[in-house]
Amino acid sequence: MAIFDGTLICTDLDGTLLRKDKTISKENLDAIEYFKANGGYFTYVTGRMPFFSFDTYERIKPNAPFGCINGGGLYDFEKKDYVMKQVISDKVMELVKCIDENFPKVGIQVNTFYKTYFCKDNSVLVHFREICNAENYTCDYMNVEEPVAKILFGVETEEEISGMAKMLREHPLADDFEFIRSERTLYEILPKGITKGTAIKGICDYLGLDANKTVAIGDYDNDIPMLKAAKIGVAVSNACENAKKVADYITVSNEEHAIARLIYDLEKGIIK
């Protein structure tokens, strides 16, 4: 029996697997290969759409489907398509309109499963396009015809994001959706019941893995459901305080080969 036989590790990308310069250390890459070669399943769960993370896929070559859209989809790179996807209710556009009318400087992005529409631009979404090398598809949010995966707002100030989050949580339709702050300047609306934790369960179901042999590692608020859903939740040392509070273990930072440390600590029984 291999050392890591049947163990699933799900990692976040930004701030966890990826360093500040968006590279992956050789130490992490070598450890991932060692883990997979010894019976482990390694993949990532991200808030990004799948087409914004294919470069990462090529570097680490997960041997399990990867979670995307903060748990709203599972994508199998070998099949070049989703093996699970959750469509958001059309009623979400009522919330989008509410934010648009009350926060005119907030950027609005509508994500379908195969395209990202920049419906209302600001500096945050311009930066998003640059770092993701995304096509600048434009469309009024009320005119998007494909099934919608999630809504993303780009917010320039802390005051705006706090006010917007409060308005969404108090909206009459709030109970029909999930809300998550995925980065300092990004806030998202997801289908009800969908989180990164959903992705872990979906991967286990798809591959027939034991949920008691799952490990998740992350750094931000949107990683918290994943840390809770896994048998072992690990936060990197650069994680936000909320993530650290729910983690079973805190490891080194994303600049210090956190994935390699996790894998070797599992092997040594330091994390168990």
Secondary structure, 3 states (H helix, E strand, C coil): CCCCCCCEEEECCECCCECCCCCCCHHHHHHHHHHHHCCCEEEEECCCCHHHCHHHHHHHCCCCCEEEHHHCEEEECCCCEEEEECCCCCCHHHHHHHHHHHCCCCEEEEEECCCEEEEECCHHHHHHHHHHCCCCECCCHHHCCCCEEEEEEECCCHHHHHHHHHHHHCCCCHHHEEEEEEECCEEEEEECCCCHHHHHHHHHHHHCCCHHHEEEEECCHHHHHHHHHCCEEEECCCCCHHHHHHCCEECCCHHHCHHHHHHHHHHHCCCC
